[in-house]
Amino acid sequence: MTVAIAPEFGPRARRNEPMSRHTSWHVGGPAEVFFNPRDRSDLAAFLRTMPNDVPIHFVGLGSNLLVRDGGLPGVVISTHGTLDKLERLSQTVVYAGAGVACARVAKQCIKWGLGPAEFFAGIPGTVGGALAMNAGAFGGETWRHVTEVETIDRHGRERTRPASDYKVGYRHVESPAKDEWFLGARLTFEQKPGANEADVRALLTKRKESQPIGEWSCGSVFTNPPKDHAARLIETASLKGFRIGDASVSEKHANFIINHGEARAADIEQLIEHVQATVERVHGVRLHPEVRILGTPS
Ligand SMILES: Cc1cc2nc3c(=O)[nH]c(=O)nc-3n(C[C@H](O)[C@H](O)[C@H](O)COP(=O)(O)OP(=O)(O)OC[C@H]3O[C@@H](n4cnc5c(N)ncnc54)[C@H](O)[C@@H]3O)c2cc1C
């Protein structure tokens, strides 16, 4: 079945768009349709034209996504560069659109004298992705700041939901409804006039010392098991440097998998499975991927 696109959306909907262009691992087969809405109402109008059986995926900056080599049937909706409103609603409340880069939230909150928002600087994704993952860094976590979210469903219906509608945990967010995605969020911070960009630079420098920043990765591949660290378990199972195809476990941080340039999604997925099986055999602990794995194998 081919997804039909109404002519008015044509220029913004590309067929067979390689997802390797939209993921930080730089792998992934084609999205059947890749749609970059002009704005919120364009997005709602587009969704209203989609039949119920067409799979829909939202993506931000693809910094936590492994798309398989066979690609993604259905429609991929890209929010970055579109849902990009970032404004201060009151002394301590900020509205951030789902397509806003987390680093921009960090930077702007510092200018507004609000915090703690510096942790957003370490997350190379969008606010939508951070809401979906409950992204966190440097001791901060996205949902600690969320009071309300705005959502859209597959029929293009918009809603405002209180944070209490969601079950939230460590890198885990359970939506009250299927096929509903984030348009943006109201985030509450404290007045913190002391924070400055030098603080953020210091945090990022610290991170650069321990993580392979700049190489093609998805950050941490596995969530940390209770009271332990996935990186420690992987390293002590002698997996640092273990390679499949052009993908390997980082020598710098064992919870990162690096694409050295030519890896396929299948190499990375096999490496993920190999790490899981080895850590389970050596330590008796099953690691769970933090990265989202989508699509069809080639
Ligand atoms: C070098 C590096 C370092 C990283 N460090 C950290 C870190 O310190 N802490 C951390 O938590 N993460 C980290 N990550 C992982 C990643 O940046 C975060 O998970 C981020 O929140 C993903 O955002 P994204 O926009 O890239 O989402 P994507 O990867 O595009 O998508 C991730 C998931 O979010 C969903 N999603 C995206 N937008 C929406 C939306 N609008 N509505 C509903 N669902 C949506 C997608 O469907 C998918 O399931 C790191 C990644 C890299 C590459």
The ligand as an SDF file (V2000), in Angstrom:
LIG
                    3D

 53 58  0  0  0  0  0  0  0  0999 V2000
   26.3350   12.4220   22.0670 C   0  0  0  0  0  0  0  0  0  0  0  0
   24.9950   12.1800   22.7300 C   0  0  0  0  0  0  0  0  0  0  0  0
   24.8490   12.4260   24.0770 C   0  0  0  0  0  0  0  0  0  0  0  0
   23.6010   12.2020   24.6980 C   0  0  0  0  0  0  0  0  0  0  0  0
   23.4820   12.4630   26.0350 N   0  0  0  0  0  0  0  0  0  0  0  0
   22.2890   12.2900   26.6340 C   0  0  0  0  0  0  0  0  0  0  0  0
   22.1250   12.5860   28.0290 C   0  0  0  0  0  0  0  0  0  0  0  0
   23.0260   13.0280   28.7130 O   0  0  0  0  0  0  0  0  0  0  0  0
   20.9240   12.3670   28.5850 N   0  0  0  0  0  0  0  0  0  0  0  0
   19.8720   11.8720   27.8700 C   0  0  0  0  0  0  0  0  0  0  0  0
   18.7870   11.7070   28.4380 O   0  0  0  0  0  0  0  0  0  0  0  0
   20.0010   11.5840   26.5590 N   0  0  0  0  0  0  0  0  0  0  0  0
   21.1660   11.7750   25.9260 C   0  0  0  0  0  0  0  0  0  0  0  0
   21.2990   11.4700   24.6010 N   0  0  0  0  0  0  0  0  0  0  0  0
   20.1670   10.8590   23.8740 C   0  0  0  0  0  0  0  0  0  0  0  0
   19.2060   11.8510   23.1840 C   0  0  0  0  0  0  0  0  0  0  0  0
   19.8610   13.0830   22.8800 O   0  0  0  0  0  0  0  0  0  0  0  0
   17.9570   12.1220   24.0240 C   0  0  0  0  0  0  0  0  0  0  0  0
   17.2310   10.9460   24.2740 O   0  0  0  0  0  0  0  0  0  0  0  0
   17.0370   13.1440   23.3630 C   0  0  0  0  0  0  0  0  0  0  0  0
   16.0130   13.4750   24.2680 O   0  0  0  0  0  0  0  0  0  0  0  0
   16.4010   12.6390   22.0690 C   0  0  0  0  0  0  0  0  0  0  0  0
   15.7980   13.7550   21.4190 O   0  0  0  0  0  0  0  0  0  0  0  0
   15.5840   13.7610   19.8540 P   0  0  0  0  0  0  0  0  0  0  0  0
   14.8620   15.0050   19.4920 O   0  0  0  0  0  0  0  0  0  0  0  0
   16.8520   13.5210   19.1390 O   0  0  0  0  0  0  0  0  0  0  0  0
   14.6070   12.5100   19.7080 O   0  0  0  0  0  0  0  0  0  0  0  0
   14.6150   11.4130   18.5630 P   0  0  0  0  0  0  0  0  0  0  0  0
   15.8560   10.5990   18.6600 O   0  0  0  0  0  0  0  0  0  0  0  0
   14.2820   12.0230   17.2680 O   0  0  0  0  0  0  0  0  0  0  0  0
   13.4100   10.5010   19.0760 O   0  0  0  0  0  0  0  0  0  0  0  0
   13.5250    9.7680   20.3020 C   0  0  0  0  0  0  0  0  0  0  0  0
   12.1290    9.2680   20.7080 C   0  0  0  0  0  0  0  0  0  0  0  0
   11.3150   10.4110   20.9880 O   0  0  0  0  0  0  0  0  0  0  0  0
   10.1300   10.3650   20.2150 C   0  0  0  0  0  0  0  0  0  0  0  0
    9.7240   11.7340   19.8860 N   0  0  0  0  0  0  0  0  0  0  0  0
   10.4720   12.6970   19.2930 C   0  0  0  0  0  0  0  0  0  0  0  0
    9.7440   13.8290   19.1740 N   0  0  0  0  0  0  0  0  0  0  0  0
    8.5110   13.5600   19.6940 C   0  0  0  0  0  0  0  0  0  0  0  0
    7.3130   14.3180   19.8670 C   0  0  0  0  0  0  0  0  0  0  0  0
    7.2270   15.5770   19.4580 N   0  0  0  0  0  0  0  0  0  0  0  0
    6.2550   13.7180   20.4580 N   0  0  0  0  0  0  0  0  0  0  0  0
    6.3260   12.4390   20.8770 C   0  0  0  0  0  0  0  0  0  0  0  0
    7.4260   11.6550   20.7360 N   0  0  0  0  0  0  0  0  0  0  0  0
    8.5050   12.2260   20.1530 C   0  0  0  0  0  0  0  0  0  0  0  0
   10.5050    9.5660   18.9690 C   0  0  0  0  0  0  0  0  0  0  0  0
    9.3540    9.0090   18.3620 O   0  0  0  0  0  0  0  0  0  0  0  0
   11.4160    8.5100   19.5650 C   0  0  0  0  0  0  0  0  0  0  0  0
   10.6820    7.4780   20.1340 O   0  0  0  0  0  0  0  0  0  0  0  0
   22.5220   11.6940   23.9450 C   0  0  0  0  0  0  0  0  0  0  0  0
   22.6770   11.4670   22.5640 C   0  0  0  0  0  0  0  0  0  0  0  0
   23.8940   11.7070   21.9600 C   0  0  0  0  0  0  0  0  0  0  0  0
   24.0270   11.4860   20.4760 C   0  0  0  0  0  0  0  0  0  0  0  0
  1  2  1  0
  2  3  1  0
  2 52  2  0
  3  4  2  0
  4  5  1  0
  4 50  1  0
  5  6  2  0
  6  7  1  0
  6 13  1  0
  7  8  2  0
  7  9  1  0
  9 10  1  0
 10 11  2  0
 10 12  1  0
 12 13  2  0
 13 14  1  0
 14 15  1  0
 14 50  1  0
 15 16  1  0
 16 17  1  0
 16 18  1  0
 18 19  1  0
 18 20  1  0
 20 21  1  0
 20 22  1  0
 22 23  1  0
 23 24  1  0
 24 25  2  0
 24 26  1  0
 24 27  1  0
 27 28  1  0
 28 29  2  0
 28 30  1  0
 28 31  1  0
 31 32  1  0
 32 33  1  0
 33 34  1  0
 33 48  1  0
 34 35  1  0
 35 36  1  0
 35 46  1  0
 36 37  1  0
 36 45  1  0
 37 38  2  0
 38 39  1  0
 39 40  1  0
 39 45  2  0
 40 41  1  0
 40 42  2  0
 42 43  1  0
 43 44  2  0
 44 45  1  0
 46 47  1  0
 46 48  1  0
 48 49  1  0
 50 51  2  0
 51 52  1  0
 52 53  1  0
M  END
$$$$
